[in-house]
Amino acid sequence: MTAARPHATDAEAICEAMTRPTMRFVAAKAVEQQAMVLLHDSRGLIVRQRTMLINAL
C-alpha cells in the first residue's frame, strides 16, 4: 500500500467491485497450504540473509 486512504473510499471500491457480474472469487487456502507457504517463504528469507552475510565477509 502506498499512501493512507480514507476507509470510506476503500469500502466504496470494494462494494463496487462486488456488484460487477464479472467478479471472480478465489477459494481460501487451507490451513495446511498456508503453513507450507509460510515455511517456504521463511526458508527463502533465511537463504537470502545467509547469502548477504557471506557476501559481506
C-alpha positions, -999 to +999 in steps of 0.1 A: +000+000+000+012+035-007-003+065+010-031+061+036-066+064+021-099+071+037-117+039+048-149+052+031-131+053-003-118+017+002-153+005+013-169+021-017-144+005-041-150-029-025-188-026-028-185-015-064-163-045-073-187-069-056-216-057-077-198-064-110-212-095-127-177-105-139-163-106-104-144-138-098-139-153-064-109-173-052-112-201-028-094-196+006-063-216+011-064-245+036-045-241+068-020-267+056-014-247+024-009-215+043+016-233+066+035-246+037+037-212+020+048-196+053+075-223+057+087-218+021+088-180+024+106-182+057+132-205+042+137-182+013+143-153+037+169-172+057+187-182+025+188-146+013+200-134+047+227-161+047+239-151+012+240-114+023+261-123+053+285-144+032+289-117+006+296-091+034+326-111+046 
